[in-house]
């Protein structure tokens, strides 16, 4: 009788354990993909180009005009 009770509890605990393993695997894959997508935001080719004026030295004659 003791063996059948142990077998029953083991069989009842197997499904939730397997579902938890599969769920953890899915969450891990999702977080990995989210991390990769967040890296795309910070890549240089995805950022807008900023037009900065070129820093040319001014001549003394230009500053007097």
Secondary structure, 3 states (H helix, E strand, C coil): CHHHHHHHHHHHHHHHHHHHHHHHHHHHHHHHHHHHHHHHHCCHHHCCCCCCCCCCCCCHHHHHC
